[in-house]
């Protein structure tokens, strides 16, 4: 599927906001990409859509746990295999999450900075 098809299929939006499409294309071209957009500018789609298109796992590092949980819940509601690891998660659950990541069962893994270790 193309980025626009994914945008419509999962989010029901017919078009990207400026400059989302250029940012996504840069990521898909595997270029280092820095995108600075205002609140509500659609930053998340700029990594979520390539994550859906690429093979393997996409790691998302976010210090905002409430936003992380909201995005994970939203993606899961769309059938996209997504989860998160924060300090609230016990070691047994983290072990299962990491096993799922290794077995290609998770597409996006959100991690709080303090959990990177």
C-alpha positions as CSV (number, residue, x, y, z in Angstrom):
1,X,0.0,0.0,0.0
2,X,1.1,3.6,-0.6
3,X,1.3,6.1,2.2
4,X,-2.0,7.8,1.0
5,X,-3.7,4.4,1.0
6,X,-2.6,3.7,4.5
7,X,-3.6,7.2,5.6
8,X,-7.1,6.6,4.2
9,X,-7.4,2.9,5.3
10,X,-6.4,3.5,8.9
11,X,-7.2,7.1,9.6
12,X,-9.9,7.8,7.0
13,X,-8.1,11.0,5.8
14,X,-8.0,11.6,2.1
15,X,-5.0,13.9,2.1
16,X,-1.9,14.7,4.2
17,X,-1.4,18.0,5.9
18,X,1.5,20.0,4.6
19,X,4.4,18.9,5.0
20,X,3.6,15.3,6.2
21,X,3.8,13.7,2.8
22,X,7.4,15.1,2.2
23,X,8.5,14.0,5.6
24,X,7.1,10.5,5.1
25,X,8.7,10.2,1.7
26,X,12.1,11.2,3.2
27,X,11.7,8.5,5.9
28,X,10.7,5.9,3.3
29,X,13.8,6.9,1.3
30,X,15.7,6.0,4.5
31,X,17.1,9.5,4.8
32,X,17.9,10.9,8.3
33,X,14.9,13.2,8.8
34,X,14.2,15.9,11.4
35,X,10.6,17.1,11.3
36,X,9.5,20.0,13.6
37,X,5.7,20.6,13.5
38,X,3.4,22.4,15.8
39,X,1.1,20.7,18.2
40,X,-1.7,19.1,16.1
41,X,0.5,19.2,13.0
42,X,0.5,15.4,12.5
43,X,4.0,14.5,13.7
44,X,2.9,11.0,14.8
45,X,1.7,10.0,11.3
46,X,5.1,10.9,10.0
47,X,6.6,7.9,11.8
48,X,3.6,5.6,12.1
49,X,2.9,5.3,8.4
50,X,6.5,4.4,7.6
51,X,6.5,1.9,10.5
52,X,3.5,0.2,9.0
53,X,5.2,0.1,5.6
54,X,8.7,-1.1,6.8
55,X,9.4,-4.6,7.8
56,X,10.3,-5.1,11.5
57,X,9.9,-3.1,14.6
58,X,9.8,0.7,15.0
59,X,11.0,2.0,18.4
60,X,9.3,5.2,19.5
61,X,10.9,7.0,22.5
62,X,8.5,9.4,24.3
63,X,8.7,11.1,27.7
64,X,5.0,11.7,27.6
65,X,3.4,8.6,29.1
66,X,-0.2,9.8,28.7
67,X,0.4,10.6,25.0
68,X,2.2,7.3,24.6
69,X,-0.7,5.3,26.1
70,X,-3.2,7.3,24.0
71,X,-1.4,6.6,20.7
72,X,-0.9,2.9,21.5
73,X,-4.6,2.5,22.3
74,X,-5.5,4.4,19.1
75,X,-3.2,2.2,16.9
76,X,-4.4,-1.0,18.6
77,X,-8.0,0.0,17.9
78,X,-7.0,0.2,14.2
79,X,-5.5,-3.4,14.3
80,X,-1.9,-2.2,14.4
81,X,0.2,-4.3,16.7
82,X,1.6,-1.7,19.2
83,X,2.5,-1.6,22.8
84,X,4.6,0.3,25.3
85,X,7.1,-0.1,28.1
86,X,7.1,2.3,31.0
87,X,8.1,2.2,34.7
88,X,4.5,1.0,35.4
89,X,5.1,-2.3,33.6
90,X,6.4,-5.3,35.7
91,X,9.4,-7.3,34.6
92,X,7.4,-10.4,33.6
93,X,5.2,-8.3,31.3
94,X,8.3,-6.6,29.8
95,X,9.8,-10.0,29.1
96,X,6.7,-11.0,27.2
97,X,6.7,-7.7,25.3
98,X,10.3,-8.2,24.3
99,X,9.7,-11.8,23.2
100,X,6.8,-10.5,21.1
101,X,9.1,-7.9,19.5
102,X,11.7,-10.6,18.7
103,X,9.0,-12.8,17.2
104,X,7.8,-9.9,14.9
105,X,4.4,-9.7,16.7
106,X,4.8,-6.0,17.5
107,X,5.1,-3.3,14.8
108,X,5.6,-0.2,17.1
109,X,7.1,-0.2,20.6
110,X,6.8,3.0,22.6
111,X,9.4,3.3,25.4
112,X,9.8,5.9,28.0
113,X,13.4,7.3,28.2
114,X,14.1,5.8,31.6
115,X,13.2,2.3,30.3
116,X,15.7,2.3,27.5
117,X,18.2,0.5,29.7
